[in-house]
């Protein structure tokens, strides 16, 4: 098995490995040059378990800000 070691510069604070590293490789090499074996990839949509909690927090913050409150 081949191995590849990468280091992300400290100045690149927005990187989310491994997805961003794969994206950079595809961008540099070209998507058409990457061979993907049929049936070798599974994509599963992510689920946000706390979506209702976060929505409620956002709504409370909006109402509070509208009433003149701030942090």
Secondary structure, DSSP 8 states (H G I E B T S, - for coil): ---------TT-TT--TTHHHHHHHHHHH-GGG----TT---------TTHHHHHHHHHHHHHHHHTT---
